[in-house]
Amino acid sequence: DTGVSQDPRHKITKRGQNVTFRCDPISEHNRLYWYRQTLGQGPEFLTYFQNEAQLEKSRLLSDRFSAERPKGSFSTLEIQRTEQGDSAMYLCASSLGETGTQFFYPGELFFGEGSRLTVL
Amino acid sequence: GQNIDQPTEMTATEGAIVQINCTYQTSGFNGLFWYQQHAGEAPTFLSYNVLDGLEEKGRFSSFLSRSKGYSYLLLKELQMKDSASYLCAVDPSGTYKYIFGTGTRLKVLA
């Protein structure tokens, strides 16, 4: 399978604990995005990377959130001192960026299945 | 601010045609995407519009009017498997950092 993969798919944790999610994008994609989605809502942008550089971070992303993409390959999203309001689906997506191909628009996002976080 | 509006829910009958509207007010415009999301699954790409007019792709078509800040997704010959949420997303800044609407939950009835 050459799609976007995320791990773990589900995480239940107690308030105050730290959690980390991993995303493996499609290998030739240079852009990687993290979104958060709560029930009945559309995805909300959190941050994105062009290769290993984190180019933008939403103000939704408090200091408890940090994301990395070492070597421009996989990415991790860490949430420290989790709160109940952090409970959501965390979606990772990747795209080709400006290049695109004759088959895919440059901005077409390919989403992973998501990591569902429940904070008790 | 950035705002995208879609109806919350729609219901239609198998075999019928349904139009899902999306209006947007964003600081800029560099393209509009429609995604389909089945319950518990990841969103998948349906269509992309950056110029005014209609884009057709099989049973799905998408229309854009930039002057009106308006798009619609047209689904023809509805099938039960089309029951899903349909997300409208706009790229305001050309950085592919999308603003998503809340989604329209479509129920297709037999």
gemmi code that builds the backbone of each chain (N, CA, C; Angstrom):
import gemmi

chains = {
    "A": [
        ("ASP", (0.853, -1.194, 0.000), (0.000, 0.000, 0.000), (0.890, 1.246, 0.000)),
        ("THR", (0.675, 2.140, -0.926), (1.541, 3.312, -1.022), (0.817, 4.576, -0.597)),
        ("GLY", (-0.254, 4.462, 0.156), (-0.992, 5.624, 0.625), (-0.349, 6.217, 1.867)),
        ("VAL", (-1.038, 7.220, 2.433), (-0.590, 7.851, 3.674), (-0.989, 6.951, 4.844)),
        ("SER", (-0.041, 6.661, 5.717), (-0.381, 5.819, 6.857), (-0.139, 6.568, 8.156)),
        ("GLN", (-0.985, 6.301, 9.135), (-0.899, 6.954, 10.429), (-0.923, 5.899, 11.521)),
        ("ASP", (-0.236, 6.233, 12.603), (-0.136, 5.291, 13.714), (0.000, 6.060, 15.030)),
        ("PRO", (-0.704, 5.664, 16.107), (-1.708, 4.606, 16.121), (-3.032, 5.082, 15.535)),
        ("ARG", (-3.923, 4.188, 15.241), (-5.236, 4.563, 14.736), (-6.131, 5.070, 15.863)),
        ("HIS", (-5.939, 4.513, 17.030), (-6.734, 4.942, 18.186), (-5.822, 5.065, 19.395)),
        ("LYS", (-6.067, 6.100, 20.199), (-5.291, 6.290, 21.417), (-6.214, 6.820, 22.502)),
        ("ILE", (-6.263, 6.101, 23.604), (-7.020, 6.569, 24.769), (-6.003, 6.877, 25.850)),
        ("THR", (-6.094, 8.056, 26.423), (-5.113, 8.451, 27.422), (-5.796, 9.239, 28.529)),
        ("LYS", (-5.103, 9.375, 29.636), (-5.634, 10.167, 30.745), (-5.139, 11.597, 30.619)),
        ("ARG", (-5.941, 12.481, 31.097), (-5.592, 13.904, 31.098), (-4.235, 14.104, 31.745)),
        ("GLY", (-3.405, 14.907, 31.077), (-2.096, 15.197, 31.636), (-0.974, 14.370, 31.021)),
        ("GLN", (-1.340, 13.287, 30.334), (-0.320, 12.451, 29.713), (0.102, 13.038, 28.362)),
        ("ASN", (1.266, 12.607, 27.893), (1.748, 13.016, 26.576), (1.415, 11.928, 25.560)),
        ("VAL", (1.109, 12.341, 24.343), (0.868, 11.373, 23.273), (1.617, 11.818, 22.025)),
        ("THR", (1.976, 10.849, 21.212), (2.673, 11.134, 19.950), (2.028, 10.332, 18.831)),
        ("PHE", (1.784, 10.998, 17.722), (1.247, 10.358, 16.526), (2.280, 10.418, 15.414)),
        ("ARG", (2.263, 9.375, 14.602), (3.214, 9.326, 13.493), (2.467, 9.287, 12.175)),
        ("CYS", (3.032, 9.935, 11.164), (2.455, 9.929, 9.826), (3.554, 9.611, 8.814)),
        ("ASP", (3.277, 8.640, 7.963), (4.174, 8.339, 6.842), (3.474, 8.756, 5.556)),
        ("PRO", (3.957, 9.808, 4.897), (3.284, 10.297, 3.691), (3.617, 9.422, 2.479)),
        ("ILE", (2.968, 9.724, 1.372), (3.333, 9.098, 0.100), (4.754, 9.549, -0.225)),
        ("SER", (5.585, 8.620, -0.624), (7.033, 8.860, -0.633), (7.469, 10.026, -1.516)),
        ("GLU", (6.842, 10.254, -2.630), (7.308, 11.346, -3.498), (6.680, 12.697, -3.172)),
        ("HIS", (5.818, 12.745, -2.154), (5.166, 13.999, -1.778), (6.078, 14.832, -0.900)),
        ("ASN", (6.237, 16.131, -1.248), (7.120, 16.950, -0.431), (6.359, 17.766, 0.614)),
        ("ARG", (5.039, 17.847, 0.491), (4.268, 18.597, 1.480), (3.510, 17.642, 2.397)),
        ("LEU", (3.502, 17.996, 3.668), (2.808, 17.181, 4.657), (2.030, 18.112, 5.565)),
        ("TYR", (0.790, 17.741, 5.840), (-0.131, 18.569, 6.618), (-0.688, 17.777, 7.794)),
        ("TRP", (-0.942, 18.500, 8.871), (-1.714, 17.956, 9.982), (-2.999, 18.776, 10.121)),
        ("TYR", (-4.104, 18.058, 10.231), (-5.412, 18.658, 10.473), (-6.030, 17.977, 11.691)),
        ("ARG", (-6.960, 18.677, 12.326), (-7.717, 18.104, 13.434), (-9.191, 18.184, 13.066)),
        ("GLN", (-9.907, 17.101, 13.340), (-11.332, 17.067, 13.017), (-12.127, 16.546, 14.205)),
        ("THR", (-13.133, 17.305, 14.606), (-14.051, 16.849, 15.651), (-15.377, 16.473, 15.014)),
        ("LEU", (-16.192, 15.743, 15.753), (-17.418, 15.172, 15.207), (-18.327, 16.249, 14.624)),
        ("GLY", (-18.747, 16.040, 13.398), (-19.675, 16.958, 12.757), (-19.029, 18.224, 12.210)),
        ("GLN", (-17.720, 18.291, 12.264), (-17.004, 19.459, 11.761), (-16.065, 19.065, 10.631)),
        ("GLY", (-15.669, 20.067, 9.828), (-14.658, 19.811, 8.822), (-13.272, 19.837, 9.443)),
        ("PRO", (-12.285, 19.338, 8.739), (-10.909, 19.379, 9.255), (-10.433, 20.815, 9.464)),
        ("GLU", (-9.688, 21.029, 10.569), (-9.091, 22.329, 10.860), (-7.580, 22.226, 10.683)),
        ("PHE", (-7.024, 23.163, 9.945), (-5.588, 23.158, 9.685), (-4.805, 23.372, 10.972)),
        ("LEU", (-3.751, 22.566, 11.166), (-2.862, 22.736, 12.311), (-1.483, 23.232, 11.881)),
        ("THR", (-0.866, 22.516, 10.956), (0.478, 22.888, 10.530), (0.812, 22.184, 9.227)),
        ("TYR", (1.853, 22.693, 8.512), (2.317, 21.966, 7.356), (3.805, 22.142, 7.136)),
        ("PHE", (4.360, 21.161, 6.435), (5.787, 21.085, 6.146), (6.011, 21.041, 4.638)),
        ("GLN", (7.046, 21.738, 4.215), (7.578, 21.575, 2.871), (8.927, 20.896, 3.080)),
        ("ASN", (8.999, 19.651, 2.675), (10.168, 18.807, 3.023), (10.320, 18.821, 4.545)),
        ("GLU", (11.499, 19.187, 5.082), (11.653, 19.137, 6.543), (11.305, 20.453, 7.221)),
        ("ALA", (11.047, 21.500, 6.451), (10.775, 22.817, 7.032), (9.302, 22.982, 7.397)),
        ("GLN", (9.057, 23.360, 8.647), (7.693, 23.649, 9.087), (7.379, 25.080, 8.675)),
        ("LEU", (6.509, 25.256, 7.683), (6.295, 26.569, 7.096), (5.213, 27.374, 7.790)),
        ("GLU", (4.270, 26.720, 8.384), (3.205, 27.468, 9.032), (2.561, 26.646, 10.136)),
        ("LYS", (2.132, 27.376, 11.154), (1.525, 26.753, 12.310), (0.284, 27.560, 12.659)),
        ("SER", (-0.851, 26.889, 12.799), (-2.077, 27.577, 13.142), (-2.023, 28.080, 14.587)),
        ("ARG", (-2.764, 29.144, 14.849), (-2.837, 29.599, 16.243), (-3.624, 28.609, 17.101)),
        ("LEU", (-4.295, 27.644, 16.439), (-4.969, 26.582, 17.192), (-3.951, 25.703, 17.912)),
        ("LEU", (-2.735, 25.707, 17.372), (-1.691, 24.837, 17.902), (-1.012, 25.534, 19.081)),
        ("SER", (-1.439, 25.148, 20.303), (-0.850, 25.794, 21.481), (0.576, 25.283, 21.686)),
        ("ASP", (1.218, 25.825, 22.707), (2.598, 25.418, 23.006), (2.690, 23.962, 23.408)),
        ("ARG", (1.579, 23.351, 23.727), (1.607, 21.925, 24.112), (1.752, 21.019, 22.897)),
        ("PHE", (1.555, 21.593, 21.715), (1.631, 20.812, 20.482), (2.962, 21.083, 19.788)),
        ("SER", (3.588, 20.023, 19.317), (4.790, 20.219, 18.514), (4.800, 19.165, 17.407)),
        ("ALA", (5.266, 19.577, 16.245), (5.339, 18.667, 15.105), (6.726, 18.749, 14.511)),
        ("GLU", (7.179, 17.603, 14.010), (8.485, 17.535, 13.372), (8.393, 16.701, 12.111)),
        ("ARG", (9.311, 16.947, 11.217), (9.425, 16.097, 10.035), (10.917, 15.962, 9.709)),
        ("PRO", (11.604, 15.173, 10.487), (13.048, 15.028, 10.270), (13.333, 14.407, 8.911)),
        ("LYS", (14.303, 14.973, 8.226), (14.744, 14.473, 6.922), (13.638, 14.526, 5.864)),
        ("GLY", (12.595, 15.241, 6.127), (11.547, 15.403, 5.123), (10.800, 14.142, 4.767)),
        ("SER", (10.823, 13.161, 5.698), (10.095, 11.931, 5.390), (8.857, 11.832, 6.276)),
        ("PHE", (8.877, 10.959, 7.285), (7.722, 10.828, 8.165), (7.627, 12.049, 9.072)),
        ("SER", (6.480, 12.203, 9.703), (6.274, 13.316, 10.634), (5.687, 12.783, 11.932)),
        ("THR", (5.967, 13.509, 13.017), (5.338, 13.200, 14.300), (4.636, 14.440, 14.820)),
        ("LEU", (3.521, 14.206, 15.489), (2.771, 15.263, 16.173), (2.679, 14.852, 17.631)),
        ("GLU", (3.256, 15.674, 18.507), (3.230, 15.361, 19.930), (2.335, 16.357, 20.647)),
        ("ILE", (1.523, 15.836, 21.551), (0.689, 16.674, 22.410), (1.124, 16.409, 23.837)),
        ("GLN", (1.573, 17.447, 24.511), (2.000, 17.302, 25.909), (0.860, 17.711, 26.826)),
        ("ARG", (0.840, 17.093, 27.994), (-0.145, 17.441, 29.036), (-1.550, 17.519, 28.442)),
        ("THR", (-2.001, 16.419, 27.876), (-3.270, 16.406, 27.156), (-4.423, 16.886, 28.019)),
        ("GLU", (-5.380, 17.516, 27.364), (-6.606, 17.995, 27.993), (-7.787, 17.339, 27.281)),
        ("GLN", (-8.945, 17.336, 27.934), (-10.111, 16.691, 27.332), (-10.491, 17.352, 26.006)),
        ("GLY", (-10.235, 18.640, 25.887), (-10.531, 19.345, 24.639), (-9.654, 18.938, 23.471)),
        ("ASP", (-8.616, 18.159, 23.744), (-7.751, 17.664, 22.664), (-8.356, 16.444, 21.978)),
        ("SER", (-9.397, 15.877, 22.559), (-10.030, 14.692, 21.967), (-10.550, 15.035, 20.577)),
        ("ALA", (-10.084, 14.315, 19.585), (-10.414, 14.608, 18.186), (-9.779, 13.546, 17.309)),
        ("MET", (-10.059, 13.642, 16.022), (-9.354, 12.833, 15.028), (-8.238, 13.710, 14.469)),
        ("TYR", (-7.020, 13.207, 14.487), (-5.880, 13.940, 13.936), (-5.553, 13.327, 12.575)),
        ("LEU", (-5.739, 14.146, 11.550), (-5.563, 13.687, 10.175), (-4.248, 14.204, 9.608)),
        ("CYS", (-3.545, 13.334, 8.955), (-2.342, 13.714, 8.228), (-2.658, 13.636, 6.738)),
        ("ALA", (-2.101, 14.543, 5.972), (-2.285, 14.512, 4.524), (-0.975, 14.900, 3.858)),
        ("SER", (-0.784, 14.429, 2.654), (0.409, 14.840, 1.907), (-0.002, 15.240, 0.493)),
        ("SER", (0.864, 16.018, -0.144), (0.599, 16.439, -1.516), (1.920, 16.653, -2.237)),
        ("LEU", (1.804, 16.731, -3.543), (3.001, 16.939, -4.353), (3.522, 18.361, -4.263)),
        ("GLY", (2.657, 19.298, -3.831), (3.081, 20.692, -3.804), (3.016, 21.298, -5.190)),
        ("GLU", (3.895, 22.221, -5.488), (3.784, 22.984, -6.732), (3.959, 22.128, -7.975)),
        ("THR", (4.651, 21.027, -7.852), (4.963, 20.264, -9.059), (3.709, 19.664, -9.682)),
        ("GLY", (2.981, 18.872, -8.923), (1.825, 18.194, -9.493), (2.278, 17.249, -10.593)),
        ("THR", (1.345, 16.623, -11.226), (1.630, 15.780, -12.390), (0.451, 15.941, -13.330)),
        ("GLN", (0.513, 15.257, -14.423), (-0.608, 15.323, -15.361), (-1.827, 14.614, -14.778)),
        ("PHE", (-1.636, 13.849, -13.709), (-2.748, 13.087, -13.146), (-3.292, 13.707, -11.872)),
        ("PHE", (-2.456, 14.471, -11.168), (-2.884, 15.011, -9.889), (-2.640, 16.508, -9.843)),
        ("TYR", (-3.611, 17.242, -9.300), (-3.433, 18.663, -9.098), (-2.343, 18.878, -8.051)),
        ("PRO", (-1.586, 19.959, -8.148), (-0.496, 20.160, -7.181), (-0.987, 20.241, -5.753)),
        ("GLY", (-2.181, 20.751, -5.569), (-2.661, 20.899, -4.199), (-3.556, 19.792, -3.725)),
        ("GLU", (-3.710, 18.744, -4.511), (-4.617, 17.663, -4.120), (-4.059, 16.950, -2.906)),
        ("LEU", (-4.847, 16.921, -1.854), (-4.418, 16.296, -0.608), (-4.806, 14.831, -0.588)),
        ("PHE", (-3.870, 14.010, -0.124), (-4.125, 12.591, 0.093), (-4.081, 12.390, 1.601)),
        ("PHE", (-5.226, 12.010, 2.167), (-5.336, 11.887, 3.606), (-5.040, 10.472, 4.076)),
        ("GLY", (-4.495, 10.387, 5.280), (-4.406, 9.117, 5.971), (-5.722, 8.817, 6.658)),
        ("GLU", (-5.799, 7.630, 7.289), (-7.040, 7.202, 7.949), (-7.276, 7.943, 9.262)),
        ("GLY", (-6.261, 8.630, 9.754), (-6.429, 9.403, 10.977), (-6.047, 8.652, 12.232)),
        ("SER", (-5.727, 9.431, 13.255), (-5.466, 8.888, 14.591), (-6.495, 9.505, 15.522)),
        ("ARG", (-7.341, 8.647, 16.084), (-8.396, 9.161, 16.968), (-7.884, 9.197, 18.402)),
        ("LEU", (-7.934, 10.385, 18.992), (-7.478, 10.573, 20.378), (-8.672, 10.793, 21.291)),
        ("THR", (-8.702, 10.012, 22.369), (-9.700, 10.212, 23.418), (-8.959, 10.491, 24.713)),
        ("VAL", (-9.234, 11.648, 25.291), (-8.601, 12.023, 26.558), (-9.648, 11.919, 27.667)),
        ("LEU", (-9.373, 11.055, 28.638), (-10.341, 10.821, 29.725), (-10.116, 11.781, 30.894)),
    ],
    "B": [
        ("GLY", (-12.273, 37.701, 8.260), (-12.157, 36.311, 8.647), (-12.423, 35.405, 7.465)),
        ("GLN", (-12.284, 34.124, 7.698), (-12.488, 33.129, 6.661), (-13.752, 32.354, 7.018)),
        ("ASN", (-14.633, 32.198, 6.055), (-15.886, 31.521, 6.326), (-16.334, 30.712, 5.126)),
        ("ILE", (-16.713, 29.481, 5.393), (-17.265, 28.615, 4.341), (-18.561, 28.026, 4.859)),
        ("ASP", (-19.628, 28.183, 4.098), (-20.946, 27.707, 4.518), (-21.463, 26.616, 3.603)),
        ("GLN", (-21.960, 25.570, 4.211), (-22.606, 24.473, 3.492), (-23.832, 24.055, 4.304)),
        ("PRO", (-24.846, 23.477, 3.640), (-25.964, 22.933, 4.426), (-25.463, 21.773, 5.273)),
        ("THR", (-26.076, 21.589, 6.425), (-25.618, 20.556, 7.341), (-25.993, 19.159, 6.857)),
        ("GLU", (-27.222, 19.006, 6.407), (-27.703, 17.694, 5.981), (-28.582, 17.807, 4.752)),
        ("MET", (-28.558, 16.773, 3.933), (-29.468, 16.666, 2.799), (-29.869, 15.203, 2.661)),
        ("THR", (-31.062, 15.001, 2.133), (-31.557, 13.652, 1.886), (-32.038, 13.569, 0.449)),
        ("ALA", (-31.741, 12.482, -0.225), (-32.177, 12.292, -1.603), (-32.433, 10.808, -1.832)),
        ("THR", (-33.072, 10.520, -2.953), (-33.468, 9.147, -3.277), (-32.503, 8.543, -4.285)),
        ("GLU", (-32.270, 7.275, -4.148), (-31.425, 6.539, -5.091), (-31.877, 6.810, -6.526)),
        ("GLY", (-30.906, 7.097, -7.405), (-31.218, 7.373, -8.800), (-31.473, 8.837, -9.109)),
        ("ALA", (-31.663, 9.645, -8.073), (-31.981, 11.066, -8.269), (-30.699, 11.884, -8.467)),
        ("ILE", (-30.900, 13.203, -8.611), (-29.799, 14.165, -8.719), (-29.854, 15.063, -7.488)),
        ("VAL", (-28.703, 15.380, -6.928), (-28.669, 16.283, -5.780), (-27.575, 17.330, -5.989)),
        ("GLN", (-27.851, 18.542, -5.545), (-26.890, 19.648, -5.654), (-26.543, 20.126, -4.252)),
        ("ILE", (-25.271, 20.128, -3.929), (-24.793, 20.577, -2.623), (-24.083, 21.916, -2.829)),
        ("ASN", (-24.591, 22.937, -2.172), (-24.049, 24.282, -2.350), (-22.980, 24.626, -1.329)),
        ("CYS", (-22.099, 25.524, -1.731), (-21.032, 26.005, -0.844), (-20.795, 27.473, -1.152)),
        ("THR", (-20.884, 28.314, -0.141), (-20.528, 29.718, -0.316), (-19.330, 30.020, 0.559)),
        ("TYR", (-18.476, 30.893, 0.077), (-17.245, 31.165, 0.826), (-16.947, 32.660, 0.858)),
        ("GLN", (-16.355, 33.072, 1.960), (-15.828, 34.430, 2.115), (-14.442, 34.274, 2.698)),
        ("THR", (-13.438, 34.450, 1.860), (-12.063, 34.243, 2.310), (-11.201, 35.424, 1.894)),
        ("SER", (-10.058, 35.550, 2.524), (-9.169, 36.686, 2.274), (-8.581, 36.634, 0.871)),
        ("GLY", (-8.532, 35.491, 0.267), (-8.040, 35.326, -1.092), (-8.640, 34.064, -1.681)),
        ("PHE", (-8.328, 33.799, -2.918), (-8.860, 32.573, -3.537), (-7.830, 32.023, -4.514)),
        ("ASN", (-7.467, 30.779, -4.270), (-6.532, 30.091, -5.158), (-7.016, 28.698, -5.507)),
        ("GLY", (-8.317, 28.483, -5.401), (-8.846, 27.183, -5.796), (-9.816, 26.637, -4.770)),
        ("LEU", (-10.730, 25.809, -5.237), (-11.743, 25.208, -4.370), (-11.791, 23.714, -4.663)),
        ("PHE", (-11.780, 22.933, -3.589), (-11.814, 21.477, -3.688), (-13.099, 20.959, -3.059)),
        ("TRP", (-13.561, 19.849, -3.572), (-14.602, 19.062, -2.931), (-14.003, 17.701, -2.556)),
        ("TYR", (-14.285, 17.291, -1.304), (-13.852, 15.990, -0.820), (-15.066, 15.226, -0.328)),
        ("GLN", (-14.990, 13.897, -0.446), (-16.009, 13.007, 0.089), (-15.438, 12.303, 1.316)),
        ("GLN", (-16.237, 12.212, 2.367), (-15.773, 11.519, 3.569), (-16.856, 10.595, 4.091)),
        ("HIS", (-16.616, 9.282, 4.017), (-17.526, 8.329, 4.626), (-17.243, 8.286, 6.119)),
        ("ALA", (-18.264, 7.943, 6.877), (-18.161, 7.948, 8.337), (-16.968, 7.121, 8.798)),
        ("GLY", (-16.124, 7.715, 9.626), (-14.980, 7.013, 10.184), (-13.820, 6.837, 9.233)),
        ("GLU", (-13.914, 7.443, 8.045), (-12.839, 7.276, 7.066), (-12.197, 8.615, 6.734)),
        ("ALA", (-11.105, 8.561, 5.985), (-10.407, 9.786, 5.577), (-11.129, 10.442, 4.405)),
        ("PRO", (-11.031, 11.763, 4.296), (-11.578, 12.440, 3.115), (-10.845, 12.004, 1.854)),
        ("THR", (-11.586, 11.890, 0.745), (-10.967, 11.574, -0.549), (-11.372, 12.629, -1.567)),
        ("PHE", (-10.458, 12.948, -2.455), (-10.635, 14.016, -3.438), (-11.745, 13.693, -4.433)),
        ("LEU", (-12.575, 14.703, -4.729), (-13.599, 14.561, -5.756), (-13.351, 15.492, -6.936)),
        ("SER", (-13.133, 16.799, -6.637), (-13.028, 17.743, -7.742), (-12.276, 18.993, -7.325)),
        ("TYR", (-11.850, 19.743, -8.337), (-11.081, 20.967, -8.130), (-11.542, 22.010, -9.140)),
        ("ASN", (-11.803, 23.218, -8.669), (-12.148, 24.346, -9.542), (-11.282, 25.536, -9.187)),
        ("VAL", (-10.721, 26.169, -10.192), (-9.990, 27.410, -9.943), (-10.504, 28.521, -10.882)),
        ("LEU", (-11.090, 28.123, -12.016), (-11.698, 29.077, -12.938), (-13.216, 28.910, -12.910)),
        ("ASP", (-13.920, 29.961, -13.274), (-15.382, 29.898, -13.311), (-15.843, 28.834, -14.298)),
        ("GLY", (-16.910, 28.177, -13.933), (-17.500, 27.211, -14.855), (-17.679, 25.857, -14.231)),
        ("LEU", (-18.014, 24.930, -15.079), (-18.379, 23.579, -14.664), (-17.265, 22.595, -15.012)),
        ("GLU", (-16.919, 21.748, -14.036), (-15.978, 20.652, -14.254), (-16.760, 19.354, -14.086)),
        ("GLU", (-16.698, 18.496, -15.075), (-17.466, 17.249, -15.004), (-16.533, 16.060, -14.908)),
        ("LYS", (-16.941, 15.125, -14.028), (-16.127, 13.942, -13.808), (-17.068, 12.782, -13.534)),
        ("GLY", (-17.500, 12.112, -14.588), (-18.403, 10.988, -14.401), (-19.732, 11.452, -13.829)),
        ("ARG", (-20.159, 10.844, -12.733), (-21.448, 11.206, -12.123), (-21.354, 12.497, -11.304)),
        ("PHE", (-20.143, 13.005, -11.112), (-19.946, 14.183, -10.284), (-19.548, 15.382, -11.151)),
        ("SER", (-20.133, 16.538, -10.845), (-19.759, 17.788, -11.500), (-19.607, 18.838, -10.422)),
        ("SER", (-18.726, 19.800, -10.656), (-18.593, 20.900, -9.715), (-18.551, 22.213, -10.487)),
        ("PHE", (-19.227, 23.201, -9.920), (-19.364, 24.507, -10.555), (-18.766, 25.567, -9.652)),
        ("LEU", (-18.178, 26.594, -10.261), (-17.601, 27.695, -9.488), (-17.982, 29.034, -10.110)),
        ("SER", (-18.367, 29.982, -9.250), (-18.507, 31.379, -9.624), (-17.681, 32.177, -8.630)),
        ("ARG", (-16.548, 32.673, -9.060), (-15.662, 33.408, -8.151), (-16.263, 34.753, -7.758)),
        ("SER", (-16.971, 35.388, -8.683), (-17.548, 36.703, -8.368), (-18.620, 36.596, -7.290)),
        ("LYS", (-19.283, 35.454, -7.232), (-20.342, 35.265, -6.232), (-19.840, 34.504, -5.000)),
        ("GLY", (-18.604, 34.030, -5.021), (-18.108, 33.242, -3.895), (-18.938, 31.991, -3.686)),
        ("TYR", (-19.197, 31.280, -4.774), (-20.190, 30.209, -4.746), (-19.715, 29.025, -5.570)),
        ("SER", (-19.974, 27.847, -5.033), (-19.700, 26.607, -5.746), (-20.819, 25.628, -5.446)),
        ("TYR", (-21.009, 24.688, -6.334), (-21.873, 23.567, -6.001), (-21.280, 22.271, -6.536)),
        ("LEU", (-21.640, 21.206, -5.868), (-21.292, 19.850, -6.293), (-22.581, 19.167, -6.716)),
        ("LEU", (-22.603, 18.628, -7.910), (-23.783, 17.966, -8.455), (-23.503, 16.466, -8.551)),
        ("LEU", (-24.359, 15.693, -7.927), (-24.219, 14.239, -7.980), (-25.416, 13.667, -8.737)),
        ("LYS", (-25.143, 12.944, -9.796), (-26.201, 12.363, -10.617), (-26.318, 10.870, -10.354)),
        ("GLU", (-27.481, 10.330, -10.700), (-27.709, 8.871, -10.596), (-27.233, 8.357, -9.243)),
        ("LEU", (-27.777, 8.968, -8.205), (-27.328, 8.669, -6.848), (-27.380, 7.179, -6.540)),
        ("GLN", (-26.356, 6.736, -5.817), (-26.265, 5.358, -5.355), (-26.174, 5.370, -3.842)),
        ("MET", (-26.519, 4.229, -3.234), (-26.489, 4.157, -1.770), (-25.099, 4.485, -1.241)),
        ("LYS", (-24.074, 4.092, -1.977), (-22.702, 4.318, -1.517), (-22.316, 5.802, -1.515)),
        ("ASP", (-23.161, 6.648, -2.097), (-22.890, 8.088, -2.078), (-23.268, 8.721, -0.739)),
        ("SER", (-23.890, 7.953, 0.142), (-24.188, 8.463, 1.490), (-22.868, 8.729, 2.200)),
        ("ALA", (-22.605, 9.989, 2.498), (-21.313, 10.407, 3.049), (-21.409, 11.890, 3.368)),
        ("SER", (-20.334, 12.422, 3.946), (-20.216, 13.876, 4.102), (-19.431, 14.432, 2.931)),
        ("TYR", (-19.841, 15.595, 2.468), (-19.160, 16.247, 1.343), (-18.595, 17.571, 1.850)),
        ("LEU", (-17.296, 17.685, 1.753), (-16.564, 18.817, 2.315), (-16.127, 19.761, 1.205)),
        ("CYS", (-16.427, 21.026, 1.386), (-15.976, 22.082, 0.486), (-14.744, 22.716, 1.134)),
        ("ALA", (-13.680, 22.929, 0.382), (-12.454, 23.489, 0.946), (-11.882, 24.535, 0.001)),
        ("VAL", (-11.443, 25.656, 0.555), (-10.871, 26.747, -0.231), (-9.423, 26.970, 0.189)),
        ("ASP", (-8.578, 27.250, -0.793), (-7.198, 27.638, -0.524), (-7.121, 29.162, -0.683)),
        ("PRO", (-7.082, 29.917, 0.410), (-7.102, 31.378, 0.289), (-5.760, 31.980, -0.115)),
        ("SER", (-4.687, 31.259, 0.158), (-3.388, 31.926, 0.070), (-2.434, 31.332, -0.959)),
        ("GLY", (-2.857, 30.287, -1.654), (-1.963, 29.687, -2.633), (-0.908, 28.799, -2.018)),
        ("THR", (-1.058, 28.507, -0.733), (-0.085, 27.623, -0.069), (-0.663, 26.247, 0.195)),
        ("TYR", (-1.816, 25.962, -0.392), (-2.496, 24.678, -0.205), (-2.833, 24.435, 1.258)),
        ("LYS", (-3.009, 25.496, 2.014), (-3.454, 25.403, 3.395), (-4.949, 25.681, 3.360)),
        ("TYR", (-5.726, 24.628, 3.372), (-7.137, 24.764, 3.071), (-7.989, 25.131, 4.270)),
        ("ILE", (-9.011, 25.890, 4.000), (-10.073, 26.136, 4.966), (-11.235, 25.234, 4.540)),
        ("PHE", (-11.660, 24.370, 5.442), (-12.741, 23.440, 5.151), (-14.056, 23.957, 5.724)),
        ("GLY", (-15.141, 23.685, 4.997), (-16.460, 23.863, 5.577), (-16.759, 22.739, 6.550)),
        ("THR", (-17.905, 22.842, 7.219), (-18.256, 21.808, 8.205), (-18.722, 20.522, 7.551)),
        ("GLY", (-18.996, 20.578, 6.244), (-19.414, 19.364, 5.547), (-20.927, 19.250, 5.464)),
        ("THR", (-21.394, 18.615, 4.423), (-22.823, 18.333, 4.229), (-23.002, 16.834, 4.288)),
        ("ARG", (-23.815, 16.371, 5.253), (-24.080, 14.915, 5.353), (-25.215, 14.572, 4.419)),
        ("LEU", (-24.925, 13.757, 3.435), (-25.924, 13.334, 2.459), (-26.386, 11.921, 2.785)),
        ("LYS", (-27.694, 11.758, 2.881), (-28.277, 10.419, 3.068), (-29.024, 10.058, 1.790)),
        ("VAL", (-28.681, 8.924, 1.231), (-29.362, 8.435, 0.042), (-30.289, 7.307, 0.466)),
        ("LEU", (-31.561, 7.478, 0.171), (-32.586, 6.510, 0.579), (-32.993, 5.634, -0.607)),
        ("ALA", (-33.295, 4.393, -0.291), (-33.718, 3.449, -1.347), (-35.110, 3.785, -1.858)),
    ],
}
model = gemmi.Model(1)
for chain_id, residues in chains.items():
    chain = gemmi.Chain(chain_id)
    for i, (resn, *xyz) in enumerate(residues, 1):
        res = gemmi.Residue()
        res.name, res.seqid = resn, gemmi.SeqId(i, " ")
        for name, pos in zip(("N", "CA", "C"), xyz):
            atom = gemmi.Atom()
            atom.name, atom.element = name, gemmi.Element(name[0])
            atom.pos, atom.b_iso = gemmi.Position(*pos), 0.0
            res.add_atom(atom)
        chain.add_residue(res)
    model.add_chain(chain)
structure = gemmi.Structure()
structure.add_model(model)
structure.setup_entities()
